[in-house]
Each structure stands twice: as C-alpha cells, then as structure tokens.
Amino acid sequence: MWRIANKAVVLAKTGAGKGKSPGGEGAGDADDLDAWIKSRQLLKPDDQLELTEAELGEEITKVLTPTNTNVVLNLVVYSFKEGTFVKIPPAGNTVTIFQYAGNSIHVDSDEAKAQMEETGEIGYPLPTSAPRPSEIDILRAQKAAALDGEEAEEAEGEEGEPGQKDERGPEEAEEEGEEEEVMDEGEGERTGEGEEVTDTPAAMPVASRKRKLINQFNFCERAALTYTNPKRNVETQTIPPPRCQYGGNILQWIIYDSYAEDFQKQKEKEKKEDKKVHRKDEVKQSKMDQKTIMAKILNDKYLKCWQILERMINQNIYKDIANDYRYWEDPADEYREAEGTLLPLWKFQYDRTKKLSVTDLMFNPNYYDLFAVCFGSHDFLKQPNEGSLCLFTIKNPSYPDYIIMTPCGVMSCDIHPKYPYLVAVGLYDGNVAVYSLKDNITNPLYMSMGITQKHAELVWQVKWGPDMTDGEINFYSVSSGGRVFHWVLMPNKLMVTTIITMYLENAHIEGPDGTELHLMSCGSCMRFHPTDPEVFLLGTEEGCIYKCSIAYSSKYLMTYRAHNLTVYRIDYNRFNSNIFISCSGDWRVKVWEDMRPEPLFIFDLGSAVGDVKWAPYSSTVFAAVTNEGKVYVFDLNVNKYRAICVQAVVPKRKNKLTRLSFNEKLPFIVVGDDKGTITSLKLSPNLRLMVKPPKKQLYLDQHTLQVQKLERLLSLVRELPEGAVVSDQPATVKS
C-alpha cells in the first residue's frame, strides 16, 4: 500500500494524465493506473455475511497463554505442624528435564555486578581508541604552523627542554601529569611567546590503571586449585654397613666347582623336602584310606541291616498280598470251562522314572525273586536326558535294590546266566555297557568308546553268549543301524567285531554315479537258539525274520515273511526248540516252526502287540501284552482259536503295556507300561494246568509229558489234505 500511495503522489505532482493529451507520452500511465486499481478491487460472494460498522470496528484480542486450565488451583493439605489446612502451591507448566547447579555467574546479573563492585574488576573490556597525543606533539604542531622556515630552526633549538623533560624519572613525570589540567574543547593554549592557539584537538580522558580481566566463561576456580606443598629436605644418618676386603684368584675350574657344590646342596635340600611331603601324604592317605574303609564297612553293614528291616516292615504292611502271592488259589476256576484270571499283586515304581517307559524286563536266572527293569522312551522325538536300570525284588516292592543311572535311555538289558552279577545294557545313543552289581554300580565295568566302536543307532537288544574257548566273556547286540556286533570283555576294554550286516533281499537301486546299491535292513530284536549257540533269529523293522548263523555272515539260512510292520519280540519254546513265536505292530501274534515258511497259528489281538513270551511251565501256553493295556494268555491245548484269559491291567487311554516276563519258578508274571510302572499278576489254576500222565505211563516226568502234548498239537496242524494251504486269516479273539 505504501508503494501504491507513493506512485499516486508522484503522478499527481508530475501532472501525468492532466496536461498531457491522450496521444502524448504520458497518456498510457493514467490508463494503466486505473486498470491496475480496478483489478485490485475486492470481490466477495453474494451470500457473504454483512457486518455493521460497530461489528467491523470491534477488536477481538487473541492471546495465547501457557496456563494449564486443567490444573486445580485450590488444593489444600493438612499440616500437623501448624494444626490447620495449608494451601498447596499450584504446579508449574514447565517440566525440568535436566538441572545442574554451576559455579559461574553471568556478567550482567546482579550478583556479578555486586562482585565486581567489591573487587573493582570490570566485566567487559573497554573499546580500544587512538592513543592520546602528548603536549609536546601538540606544541610542535603549533610551532610548525606559526613559524616560518627560518624560525623553525630556532624552534628546533628549543626542543631540548622537552627532551630534558623526557629524561626525568618516571615518578616525576607521573606527578607532573597529575597536576596538568585538561582544557575544554575549543579553548586555546598559550605558547612560550604568549601567542594563543585556538585550533587544538580535544583533550583525551586519561584511563585509570585497570586490573586483569577474568573470562566470564572460565569455570576454573581458585578454591578448586590443588595446593602445592613446598619442598623440604629431610636427611637421616644411619650406621654404615660393615666392610671388608677380599681377594682371590678366579679361574674357570673354581667357578665350575662352586656351581657344582651349590647345585648338590640344592638337590639334597629338595630331596629332604620331598621326603617330608611324601611322608605327610602317606600318613594322610593312610588315615583317609582307613576312614574310607571303615565308613564303607559300616555303610555296607548298616545298609544290609536297613534292607532286612525294610523287607520285614513291607512284609507286615503287605501281609495279605504276600499270602495271596504264595498260597491263594482262585476256587472259581473249578466252575469255569477253560478260562482263567490274573490276580494283581504288587506295583513296583521308582520316583525318578515315572515319566519313562519300561523298555525291557527279565528275571535273574539264579535269583527267582529279583528282576531287572530298563527305563527309556519309545518316543524318539522326545528323548529324556537320563535313563535307568533298576533291579526290584518281590520281597521289597517299595524301593529298588539296585539303581543304575545312565546319561540316556536304556533300551535293553541281559543278565549273564553263569555270572548273575554281570548285566549288559544297550543304550539309546548306540553304546553298550557292562555293570557289575558286586562293585560300584555308579560307573560301568566296561563301556564302548569312540565313534567306530559303537552302533550307529539305538541298541534294541543285547544277549550274552557262551564263553569262548579261551574263557572270555562275550555278548551280542543288534541295533537299527542294520548290524549285529560281537563284544568280547578284555582285561581293559571291549573288543568289537561285526557278525553280520543285514541287507534287504532283492533290494537293489542305482546310486547317483550309476553304481548299484544294496539297501540295508534295520534290526529290532534278536533271539539265540536254545541248543545251538551259533544260530539266532533276527527281527527287522520291515517285518521279516532272518535265521542267521555266526559261521555264515554273508547270507541268511532262512527268511520268514512274517509281519507287515516292525517285529517287536521273538521267543523260542522251552520244550521244543524248533517252535518259536513272534509279535508285531500289525496286531498279530504268529507261531512258527523252523524251516517252515508259513506260520502254524495266527492270532489277531486288535492292537499293537508289544511283547510275547512262552510260559516256562507249559509247552502250549504263552502270554502277550498290547497297547490297549490288556494281557492275553493263550493255551493252544485248551483252545486253538482264542485266548483263555483277557484282562485289562492299566487304563486303555492313559497307559500302554510294553513288556512282559514270566517268573521261572513261581506262577506269576510282571508287565510294564509306558509310565514307568511294573505290575505283578498271579496266574489262576486254569492258566497253569499240568499234564496228567496216563495210567500206564506214570513214570514219565512233566517235561516229557509237555513235549508229547506239543507234538500231538503240531501233528494236527501238519496233517493237511493235499493242496491245502494255511490261510493268513487270524483267529477271532473274544475279549
């Protein structure tokens, strides 16, 4: 707007648009101004709100304040000191994030001004100015302007007086300077001749002597400076050490002899110290050995006493069960037709193995009341960090007699028939170990070592073999890696030899480089022949059963196409070594005859069969356990088509039965489940019927009668019409 107004004024003064004709030089300026002003007119819409002059002239003040309207201003709190309510000051709107109390102050603050007044210091330095001309220079300039060239020489002669004045001492010069008066500006000065000089420069103010300025941003304080202590000289006088003069001839052999003598002295000194230390160690070790031996003797003595006492207490607690275990017979079997029952006795359990599965069960061959239990896991995706081998006795069901903890799951075990204190175990990581129950059971007597001296996968079963010709103890093991190893117990280590490598028959494939590869089979169980120690049966995960020999490791003696899934267990008949039985995950139990490709009997149990065993007291009785938690007992002489006893031992949905074992002397069995519990069951009289000898053959013993009974049964199965084939249809089993 200021520019527009100025332009209009200029046009008005010059008269552009008045005195000029439309065709003149300034005719276009007025038109341009009118067009420009017209274009700058305000345009407003028709429906715009019309305000009155008073409303337009009203001024509305808009002030932005930092006051927080949400803060309560009338808060009070009760003061116990004053005995009344005190008003709380309102909270400020500023939030202090960081606050630091410094020691420096600003030069413009009141505190700084008061400090400068007290000390006489100046905060800011004065501005620099031109130096004040001296009186001599002023006089010289006046004389040079007034006198001519001739009188200049006289004036130069008079310069001696000021020169003499300069030669005075500094104290006199200062006193004279203080007495001089400063003349006002424009006032003339008189010269020695009485002439008045009018045009003289103004007298400059004389600056007083100033103190040294302090940097206002220098945070160093005098009070914080370290005081330097003055140096002091301290002298002490002591008694000088005694001195003596020594002289001698130093030759090479003298130096050598002195070193040799010193070395001999040090050696003798070390020997004496070693003897002292050795004697102390011997005495200490002998004391420790005596204490250890005495403690071990006392512990063994007390442990044996405690075990006897514990067994006595348990027999009193489980008195009724103990009587049933020994003497009770089910009288209802007399009224049942070819059926029996299982009486539950004790349950064996260990707290640390409650979440583990029972992977193997077997009774001690010399002690009928002692049995070994292996704890591991059949869930290969969730393996535990430890396993265990426990030996229980029916005389003490509350706690195991022996506990062996291992770094991984124990999958199988076997007790030596000649040395019942030697136990061989197969572990989940492919290692095998031998423990001695007579010695310290925390550490194994033998343990496989290294990568090549072990199985590639878990060991499914281990079996002791007969002693070798030189008397070495040995055992065999089979794993999922497809190899059977022979382990020999040497004085310091285990010697291993590969007996056989299992390959699938007619299973050849081409490798990536065109070579022919032979697929390996995976072993799952093993059983040696009762009479021929060189012959053994191998069960595989493919469902086949191979008859092998130690003397022929390159081929199988016989191949049985037994099952469709993994073969879990194989067992030979106690009275006829040519008869064996097998079970599998395909729900079936099959009875086989040696060198016969087809099974003699087939039974379908409705679920996966974990274990099957022939009874030691009868040639036609066998038992099996399934994943449904049931125990099946068959007597082929009584019924060839269904079980004579089917009994649920554990809940179907919670537990699964995994392993089974018959007692060699007493009529009871033990079964294990996947929750680490072992249950003992007594067989009723119908499940353990003995053969009555005929009247004309009363001299025959029970073993001969059992063999004859089995032969009669087999003769019925073998006598088939010509062209007839045994079908693979299972017999129905009524639960």
C-alpha positions in Angstrom: 0.0 0.0 0.0 2.9 2.4 0.6 4.2 1.8 -2.8 0.9 2.5 -4.4 0.4 5.7 -2.5 3.9 6.9 -3.4 3.2 6.2 -7.1 -0.1 8.1 -7.0 1.6 11.1 -5.4 4.3 11.1 -8.0 1.8 11.0 -10.8 -0.1 13.9 -9.2 3.0 16.0 -8.8 4.2 15.5 -12.3 0.7 16.1 -13.8 0.7 13.0 -15.9 -2.8 12.5 -17.1 -3.8 16.2 -16.7 -1.8 18.3 -19.0 -0.9 15.6 -21.4 -3.0 14.8 -24.3 -4.4 11.3 -24.9 -1.9 10.9 -27.7 1.1 12.3 -25.7 3.8 10.5 -24.0 2.1 10.1 -20.6 -1.3 9.1 -21.9 -0.7 5.4 -21.1 0.2 6.0 -17.4 -3.2 7.0 -16.2 -4.9 4.2 -18.0 -2.5 1.7 -16.5 -3.1 3.1 -13.0 -6.9 2.9 -13.4 -6.7 -0.6 -14.8 -4.4 -1.7 -12.0 -6.6 -0.2 -9.3 -9.7 -1.7 -10.9 -8.0 -5.1 -10.9 -7.2 -4.8 -7.2 -10.8 -4.3 -6.1 -12.1 -6.8 -3.6 -14.5 -9.4 -4.9 -16.9 -11.0 -2.5 -19.7 -13.6 -3.0 -23.3 -12.6 -2.8 -24.2 -14.7 0.2 -21.4 -13.3 2.3 -22.4 -12.2 5.8 -22.8 -8.4 6.1 -21.4 -6.9 9.3 -22.2 -3.5 10.8 -19.7 -0.7 11.3 -19.6 -1.4 15.0 -19.0 -5.1 14.5 -16.3 -4.3 11.9 -14.7 -1.9 14.3 -14.7 -4.3 17.2 -11.2 -5.6 18.1 -11.0 -9.2 19.3 -7.9 -9.9 21.3 -6.4 -13.3 20.8 -3.8 -14.1 23.4 -2.0 -17.4 23.7 -1.0 -18.2 27.3 0.9 -21.2 28.7 -1.5 -21.5 31.6 -2.8 -25.1 32.1 -6.6 -24.8 32.7 -6.7 -28.4 33.9 -4.5 -27.7 37.0 -6.5 -27.4 40.2 -5.6 -24.2 42.0 -7.3 -24.6 45.3 -5.7 -27.8 46.7 -5.0 -27.9 50.4 -3.3 -30.4 52.7 -3.5 -30.7 56.4 -0.3 -29.6 58.2 0.3 -31.3 61.5 2.9 -28.7 62.4 0.5 -25.8 62.1 -2.6 -27.7 63.0 -4.6 -26.4 60.0 -5.1 -26.8 56.3 -2.3 -25.3 54.2 -2.8 -24.4 50.6 -0.6 -26.2 48.2 1.2 -24.0 45.6 -0.1 -24.8 42.1 2.1 -27.0 39.9 4.0 -25.1 37.2 3.7 -25.6 33.5 7.4 -26.1 32.9 8.8 -29.6 33.2 12.5 -29.6 34.2 14.3 -32.3 32.3 17.9 -31.6 33.4 19.2 -29.2 36.1 22.8 -28.6 37.0 24.0 -26.1 39.6 27.1 -24.4 38.2 29.6 -22.2 39.9 29.8 -19.5 37.2 27.6 -16.4 37.1 26.8 -14.1 34.1 28.4 -10.8 34.0 25.1 -8.9 33.6 23.5 -10.4 36.7 23.1 -8.5 39.9 25.3 -10.9 41.7 28.1 -10.3 39.2 27.7 -6.6 39.4 27.9 -6.7 43.2 31.0 -8.9 43.0 32.7 -6.5 40.5 32.0 -3.6 42.8 33.6 -5.4 45.7 36.7 -6.5 43.8 37.0 -3.4 41.4 37.0 -5.6 38.3 35.5 -4.6 35.0 33.2 -7.1 33.3 33.6 -6.1 29.7 36.9 -4.7 28.3 36.8 -1.0 27.2 36.8 -0.3 23.5 40.2 0.4 22.1 40.8 4.0 20.8 43.7 6.0 19.3 46.5 7.0 21.7 46.2 10.4 23.3 48.7 12.8 21.8 51.2 14.3 24.2 51.6 18.0 24.9 55.0 18.0 23.2 53.4 16.8 20.0 50.7 19.5 20.3 53.3 22.3 20.8 55.4 21.0 17.9 52.5 21.1 15.6 51.6 24.7 16.7 55.1 26.0 16.3 55.5 24.3 12.9 52.3 26.1 11.7 53.1 29.6 13.2 56.8 30.0 12.5 58.3 30.3 9.1 61.1 28.2 7.7 63.7 30.5 9.3 62.1 30.5 12.7 61.8 26.7 12.5 65.5 26.4 13.2 65.1 28.4 16.4 62.1 26.3 17.4 64.2 23.2 16.8 66.8 24.6 19.2 64.2 24.8 21.9 63.3 21.2 21.6 65.9 20.5 24.2 63.6 21.4 27.0 61.1 18.8 26.2 63.9 16.4 25.7 65.2 17.2 29.1 61.7 16.7 30.4 61.7 13.2 29.0 64.9 12.5 30.7 63.2 12.8 34.1 62.4 9.9 36.2 59.1 8.2 35.9 58.0 9.3 39.4 58.4 13.0 38.5 56.7 12.5 35.2 53.7 10.9 36.9 53.5 13.7 39.4 53.6 16.4 36.7 51.0 14.5 34.7 48.6 14.5 37.6 49.0 18.3 38.1 48.2 19.1 34.4 44.7 20.4 33.8 42.6 19.2 30.9 41.3 22.1 28.8 37.9 22.2 27.3 37.3 21.7 23.7 37.7 24.9 21.6 39.8 26.6 24.4 43.1 27.9 23.1 46.5 27.2 24.6 49.3 29.7 25.1 52.8 29.2 23.9 56.0 30.4 25.4 55.9 33.6 23.3 52.4 34.5 24.6 50.7 33.5 21.4 47.2 32.0 21.7 46.4 28.8 19.8 42.8 28.3 19.1 42.5 25.2 16.9 43.8 22.4 19.2 42.4 18.9 19.4 40.2 17.9 22.4 42.0 16.6 25.4 41.5 12.7 25.7 40.5 11.3 29.1 43.2 9.6 31.0 42.3 5.9 31.6 43.0 4.7 35.1 45.0 1.6 35.7 42.8 -1.5 35.3 43.0 -4.9 36.8 43.4 -8.0 34.8 40.0 -9.1 33.3 38.6 -12.6 34.2 37.0 -14.7 31.5 33.3 -15.0 32.4 33.1 -18.4 30.8 36.2 -19.8 32.6 34.9 -22.4 35.1 38.2 -22.8 36.8 38.0 -21.5 40.4 40.9 -20.6 42.6 39.3 -22.5 45.5 39.4 -25.7 43.5 43.1 -25.5 42.6 45.4 -28.0 44.3 47.7 -26.6 46.8 51.4 -27.3 46.1 53.2 -28.2 49.2 56.7 -26.7 49.5 59.6 -29.0 49.1 61.5 -30.0 52.1 64.8 -31.7 52.5 64.9 -34.4 55.1 68.2 -36.0 55.9 68.9 -39.1 58.1 72.1 -40.6 59.2 72.5 -44.4 59.7 75.3 -46.7 60.7 77.2 -47.7 57.6 77.3 -51.4 56.8 80.4 -53.3 57.7 83.0 -53.5 55.0 85.9 -55.9 54.4 88.4 -56.5 51.7 88.6 -59.8 49.9 91.0 -61.0 47.3 91.5 -64.3 45.5 92.2 -65.9 42.2 89.1 -66.6 40.0 89.7 -69.4 37.5 87.4 -71.4 35.3 87.5 -74.6 37.3 87.0 -72.7 40.6 83.7 -71.2 39.2 82.6 -74.7 38.0 83.3 -76.3 41.3 81.4 -73.6 43.2 78.4 -74.1 40.9 78.5 -77.9 41.2 78.7 -77.7 45.0 75.8 -75.3 45.2 73.7 -77.5 42.8 74.4 -80.5 45.0 73.3 -78.7 48.1 70.0 -77.6 46.4 69.4 -81.2 45.3 69.9 -82.6 48.8 67.6 -79.9 50.1 64.8 -80.8 47.6 65.1 -84.5 48.5 64.7 -83.8 52.1 61.6 -81.6 51.4 60.2 -84.3 49.1 60.6 -86.9 51.7 58.8 -84.8 54.3 55.9 -84.1 51.9 55.8 -87.7 50.8 55.7 -88.9 54.4 52.9 -86.4 55.2 51.0 -87.6 52.1 51.4 -91.2 53.1 50.2 -90.6 56.6 47.3 -88.5 55.3 46.4 -91.1 52.7 46.6 -94.0 55.1 44.3 -92.1 57.5 41.9 -91.4 54.7 42.0 -94.9 53.4 41.3 -96.2 56.9 38.4 -93.8 57.3 37.1 -94.7 53.9 37.4 -98.5 54.5 35.7 -98.2 57.9 33.0 -96.0 56.5 32.4 -98.4 53.7 32.3 -101.3 56.0 29.9 -99.6 58.3 27.7 -98.4 55.4 27.5 -101.8 54.0 26.8 -103.3 57.4 24.1 -100.7 58.2 22.7 -100.9 54.6 22.2 -104.6 54.9 20.5 -104.2 58.2 18.3 -101.5 56.9 17.4 -103.6 53.9 16.4 -106.5 56.1 14.4 -104.3 58.4 12.7 -102.6 55.4 11.7 -106.0 54.0 10.3 -107.1 57.3 8.2 -103.9 57.5 7.0 -104.3 53.9 6.0 -107.9 54.6 4.0 -106.8 57.6 2.4 -104.0 55.5 1.6 -106.2 52.5 0.8 -109.3 54.6 -2.4 -110.1 52.7 -0.8 -109.7 49.3 2.1 -111.9 50.4 -0.3 -114.6 51.5 -2.2 -114.4 48.2 1.1 -114.5 46.3 2.2 -117.7 47.9 -0.9 -119.7 48.9 -4.1 -118.3 47.4 -5.8 -120.2 44.5 -8.9 -119.0 42.7 -11.6 -121.5 43.6 -13.8 -120.2 40.8 -11.6 -121.9 38.2 -13.2 -125.2 39.1 -16.5 -123.9 37.8 -15.2 -122.2 34.7 -14.8 -124.0 31.4 -11.3 -123.4 30.1 -11.0 -119.9 31.4 -8.7 -118.2 33.9 -8.0 -114.9 35.6 -5.0 -112.8 36.7 -4.8 -111.6 40.3 -3.0 -108.2 40.7 -0.3 -108.3 43.4 2.2 -105.5 43.8 3.1 -102.5 41.8 6.8 -101.5 41.5 7.7 -97.9 40.8 10.7 -95.5 41.1 10.1 -91.8 41.5 12.8 -90.7 39.0 11.4 -93.0 36.3 7.7 -92.1 36.5 7.7 -90.4 33.1 9.8 -93.1 31.3 8.7 -96.2 29.5 9.6 -99.8 30.5 11.7 -100.9 27.6 12.8 -104.3 28.8 12.0 -106.8 31.6 13.8 -110.0 32.7 14.2 -112.1 35.8 17.5 -113.0 37.2 18.4 -116.6 36.2 19.8 -117.5 39.7 17.5 -115.5 42.0 13.9 -116.0 41.1 12.6 -113.1 43.2 15.0 -110.5 41.5 14.1 -108.9 38.1 15.7 -106.1 36.1 13.7 -103.2 34.5 15.0 -100.9 31.8 13.7 -97.4 31.7 13.9 -95.4 28.5 11.5 -93.9 25.9 9.9 -95.2 22.7 9.1 -91.6 21.6 12.1 -90.9 19.6 11.3 -87.2 19.1 11.2 -86.5 22.9 14.1 -88.4 24.4 14.8 -87.9 28.2 18.2 -86.6 29.4 18.7 -89.7 31.5 17.8 -93.4 31.7 17.9 -96.0 34.4 18.3 -99.7 35.1 16.6 -100.8 38.3 16.6 -104.2 39.9 13.5 -104.9 42.1 12.7 -107.8 44.4 9.2 -109.0 45.3 10.4 -109.1 48.9 10.6 -105.2 48.9 8.1 -103.6 46.5 8.6 -100.1 47.8 12.1 -99.4 46.5 14.6 -101.0 44.1 17.6 -102.9 45.5 19.9 -101.6 42.8 19.7 -98.3 40.8 21.9 -97.6 37.8 21.5 -94.2 36.2 22.7 -93.6 32.6 23.1 -90.5 30.5 20.5 -91.6 28.0 17.6 -94.1 27.8 18.3 -97.8 28.5 16.6 -99.8 25.7 17.6 -103.4 26.6 19.4 -105.5 29.1 20.5 -109.1 29.8 21.8 -110.8 32.9 24.6 -113.4 32.5 23.3 -116.9 33.2 26.6 -118.0 34.7 27.6 -114.8 36.5 24.3 -113.3 37.7 26.1 -110.1 38.9 27.0 -109.1 35.4 24.4 -107.0 33.5 24.9 -105.9 29.9 22.8 -102.9 28.7 22.1 -101.3 25.4 21.6 -97.5 25.3 19.7 -95.2 23.0 22.8 -93.5 21.7 24.2 -96.7 20.3 26.6 -97.5 23.1 26.7 -100.7 25.2 27.9 -101.1 28.8 28.5 -103.8 31.3 27.8 -103.3 35.0 28.9 -105.4 37.9 26.4 -105.5 40.8 29.2 -106.6 43.2 31.3 -103.5 42.6 30.5 -99.8 42.4 27.4 -99.5 40.2 27.7 -95.8 39.5 30.4 -96.4 36.9 30.3 -99.2 34.3 32.8 -102.0 34.3 33.0 -101.7 30.5 31.8 -99.1 28.2 32.0 -98.8 24.4 34.2 -95.9 23.3 34.7 -93.9 20.1 32.6 -93.4 17.0 33.5 -96.6 15.2 33.4 -98.7 18.4 29.6 -98.4 18.8 26.3 -98.8 17.0 25.1 -96.0 14.7 21.6 -96.1 16.2 19.9 -97.3 19.3 20.5 -100.8 20.6 17.3 -102.8 20.5 18.5 -105.9 22.3 21.6 -107.5 23.9 22.2 -111.2 24.6 25.0 -112.9 26.4 26.7 -115.7 24.5 28.5 -118.8 25.8 32.1 -118.4 26.9 34.7 -118.6 24.3 37.4 -121.3 24.1 39.9 -119.1 26.0 37.3 -118.3 28.7 36.5 -114.8 27.5 33.0 -113.5 28.4 31.1 -112.1 25.4 27.8 -110.8 24.3 25.9 -109.8 21.1 23.9 -106.7 20.3 21.6 -105.6 17.4 20.5 -102.1 16.5 18.5 -100.1 14.0 21.7 -99.5 12.1 21.5 -102.9 10.5 24.5 -104.6 12.1 25.0 -107.3 14.7 28.1 -106.8 16.9 30.0 -109.3 18.9 31.6 -107.8 22.1 34.4 -109.5 24.0 35.3 -108.4 27.5 39.1 -108.0 27.5 41.1 -107.1 30.7 40.9 -103.3 30.0 38.5 -102.7 27.2 35.8 -104.1 24.9 36.7 -105.7 21.6 34.0 -105.5 19.0 33.5 -107.5 15.8 30.8 -107.2 13.2 29.0 -110.5 12.9 26.5 -109.7 10.2 25.3 -106.8 8.2 21.6 -107.1 7.3 20.6 -106.3 3.7 17.2 -106.5 2.2 16.7 -109.3 -0.3 16.3 -108.3 -3.9 16.5 -104.6 -3.0 19.0 -103.1 -5.4 18.9 -99.5 -6.5 21.2 -97.3 -8.7 23.3 -94.7 -7.0 23.9 -91.2 -8.2 27.0 -92.3 -10.1 25.4 -95.3 -11.7 26.7 -97.9 -9.2 24.4 -100.5 -7.7 23.5 -100.0 -4.1 22.1 -102.7 -1.8 19.6 -101.4 0.8 20.2 -102.2 4.4 17.7 -103.6 6.8 17.0 -102.3 10.3 17.2 -104.8 13.2 14.6 -104.7 16.0 15.1 -107.8 18.1 17.3 -110.9 18.4 16.9 -114.4 19.9 19.5 -117.2 20.1 18.7 -120.8 19.6 18.3 -122.7 22.9 20.5 -125.7 21.9 22.6 -124.4 19.0 24.6 -121.3 20.2 25.7 -120.4 16.6 22.1 -119.9 15.3 20.0 -116.9 16.1 16.9 -115.2 14.8 16.7 -111.5 13.8 13.6 -109.4 13.7 13.5 -106.3 11.5 11.6 -103.2 11.1 10.4 -104.3 7.7 8.5 -107.3 9.2 10.9 -110.0 8.1 12.6 -112.6 10.4 16.0 -113.8 9.3 17.6 -117.0 10.5 21.3 -116.4 10.7 24.5 -118.2 11.8 27.7 -116.8 13.3 29.6 -119.0 10.9 27.9 -117.6 7.8 27.8 -113.8 7.8 27.3 -113.3 4.1 23.8 -114.9 3.7 20.7 -115.9 5.7 19.9 -119.5 6.4 16.1 -118.8 6.2 13.9 -115.8 5.6 10.4 -115.6 7.0 7.9 -113.1 5.6 6.4 -112.8 9.0 4.7 -109.4 9.5 3.7 -106.2 7.8 5.2 -103.9 10.5 8.1 -104.0 12.9 8.8 -107.3 14.7 9.0 -106.4 18.4 9.9 -109.7 20.0 10.8 -113.3 19.2 10.8 -116.2 21.7 11.7 -119.9 21.4 9.5 -122.6 23.0 11.1 -124.0 26.2 10.2 -127.6 25.3 10.7 -127.7 21.5 13.5 -125.6 20.1 12.0 -125.8 16.6 9.0 -123.8 17.6 9.1 -120.0 18.1 6.6 -117.2 18.3 6.7 -113.6 17.1 4.7 -110.4 17.6 4.5 -107.2 15.7 2.9 -103.8 15.4 0.4 -105.2 12.9 -1.7 -106.5 15.8 -0.8 -110.2 15.1 0.9 -113.0 17.0 2.2 -115.9 14.9 3.6 -119.3 15.9 6.3 -120.6 13.6 8.1 -123.9 13.0 11.7 -123.9 12.0 12.4 -124.1 8.2 8.6 -123.8 7.5 7.8 -120.6 5.5 4.2 -120.5 6.7 3.0 -119.9 10.3 1.3 -122.6 12.3 -1.0 -120.3 14.2 -2.1 -116.7 13.7 -3.9 -114.6 16.3 -5.2 -111.0 15.8 -5.3 -109.1 19.2 -6.9 -105.9 17.9 -3.9 -103.6 18.7 -0.2 -103.4 18.5 1.5 -106.2 20.4 4.5 -105.1 22.5 5.8 -108.4 23.8 5.1 -112.1 23.7 6.6 -114.9 25.8 6.3 -118.7 26.1 5.5 -120.0 29.6 8.3 -121.9 31.3 6.0 -124.4 32.8 3.9 -125.4 29.8 4.7 -126.1 26.2 1.4 -124.7 24.8 0.9 -121.6 27.0 2.1 -118.1 26.0 1.2 -114.6 27.0 1.2 -111.2 25.2 0.6 -107.6 26.1 -0.9 -104.9 23.8 -1.1 -101.1 23.6 -4.7 -101.2 24.8 -3.4 -102.1 28.3 -4.6 -105.8 28.2 -2.8 -109.1 28.9 -3.7 -112.1 26.8 -3.0 -115.6 27.9 -3.3 -118.5 25.4 -3.3 -122.3 25.9 -3.2 -124.0 22.5 -4.0 -127.3 24.1 -7.3 -125.9 25.5 -8.3 -123.5 22.7 -6.5 -123.0 19.4 -8.7 -120.1 18.4 -9.0 -117.6 21.2 -7.3 -116.6 24.5 -8.4 -118.3 27.7 -7.7 -115.1 29.6 -8.0 -111.4 28.6 -7.6 -108.9 31.4 -7.1 -105.2 31.4 -4.3 -104.2 33.7 -4.0 -100.4 33.1 -6.4 -97.8 31.7 -6.8 -98.0 27.9 -6.5 -94.3 27.1 -3.8 -93.4 29.6 -1.3 -96.3 29.6 0.1 -98.8 27.2 1.7 -102.1 28.1 5.1 -102.5 26.6 6.9 -105.5 28.1 6.2 -108.9 29.7 8.2 -111.6 31.6 7.4 -115.0 33.2 8.8 -116.0 36.6 10.8 -119.2 36.2 9.7 -120.9 39.4 6.5 -119.3 40.7 3.2 -118.9 38.7 3.2 -115.1 38.3 4.2 -112.6 35.6 5.3 -109.0 35.6 4.2 -106.4 33.0 5.5 -102.9 32.4 3.8 -99.9 30.9 4.8 -96.6 29.3 4.5 -94.7 32.6 7.3 -96.5 34.4 5.0 -98.8 36.5 5.6 -102.6 36.8 2.6 -104.7 37.8 2.9 -108.3 39.1 0.0 -110.7 38.3 -0.6 -114.2 39.6 -1.9 -116.9 37.2 -5.1 -118.7 38.3 -5.0 -122.6 38.2 -6.7 -122.8 34.8 -3.8 -120.9 33.2 -1.1 -123.3 34.5 -2.6 -126.7 34.2 -0.1 -129.5 34.3 -0.4 -132.7 32.2 -1.6 -135.8 34.0 0.4 -138.9 33.0 -1.6 -141.8 31.7 -2.1 -144.8 34.0 0.3 -147.0 32.0 3.0 -144.3 32.0 3.1 -142.9 35.5 6.9 -143.0 35.3 7.1 -140.1 32.8 8.2 -136.7 34.1 6.5 -133.5 33.4 9.0 -132.3 30.8 8.4 -135.4 28.7 4.7 -135.0 29.0 4.8 -131.4 27.9 6.9 -132.4 24.8 4.4 -135.1 23.9 1.5 -132.6 24.4 3.1 -130.2 21.9 3.9 -132.8 19.4 0.2 -134.0 19.4 -0.9 -130.5 18.8 1.6 -130.0 15.9 0.6 -133.2 14.3 -3.0 -131.9 14.0 -1.7 -128.8 12.3 0.7 -130.5 10.0 -1.7 -133.2 8.7 -3.4 -131.3 6.0 -5.0 -132.6 2.8 -3.0 -132.4 -0.4 -3.1 -129.0 -2.0 -4.4 -127.3 1.2 -2.6 -124.1 2.3 -2.8 -122.5 5.7 -4.6 -119.2 5.2 -3.3 -116.0 6.7 -6.6 -115.1 8.3 -6.3 -114.6 12.1 -8.4 -116.4 14.6 -11.0 -114.3 16.4 -10.3 -113.3 19.9 -13.1 -112.6 22.3 -12.2 -110.0 24.9 
